[in-house]
Amino acid sequence: MPTAVCQVCGAMPAAPVTVRGHQGMVVIMKFLKREGLFCRTCALASFRDMQADTLVLGWWGALSVFITPITLLSNLGALSGIKRMPDPVAPGWRPPLDPGKPVFRRPAGVLALIPLCLLGLVMVAFPVLALLGLAVGPSDRDDSGASTPRRDYPTLTAGSCARNDETWPAQDLKPEPCDAAAAQYRVYAPANGVCEAGDYVPYLMYSKDDATYLCLRPLKR
Ligand SMILES: [Zn+2]
């Protein structure tokens, strides 16, 4: 678009740019949008103003806590487009907007580090708590005896060998070196998802990801 001029200052070249802002006001909130043809300088100034304002005014509401980070992220997407724009070559009829300092060198950016850090903590804390819950969960159940403890399923891989310490169809499979006398079966991955007649199908839990079909072919002695 070589003929597009910045709608703020008239400089060329200009490109369509959209930056958004958000203001939370406890019960009401405000969605802001600045959209138009901007030169790189004016686009950068618009981005920095919107981003800095949103960083400070965005968080103040129950929904706004969620809307603000989305707004900030979408602006970062816009910023990467803005940064790819060439600098204006033809000056316009007015001076361009003043881009000022980068967002995090402004007081607004520094202030916003508080909610951003809190948000970061929450985002880190949830998965950590979830993982702790998973790690603690099964042993809790074992203590109460409410459910059977999870048996250990060793991982069988195609090409290796195994023995069954139970009698089929019960399974208590153990990996075994193929040249060992105790080895009874060779593990293979079925070509079309179906084991050949006479072969055994180990539980999925014996596969590496608990979800892969394997087959066991009795070793010929
Ligand atoms: Zn401009």
Residues whose N, C-alpha, C, O or C-beta is under 5 A from the ligand:
A	BS01	ZN	C6 V8 C9 G10 A11 C39 C42 P96
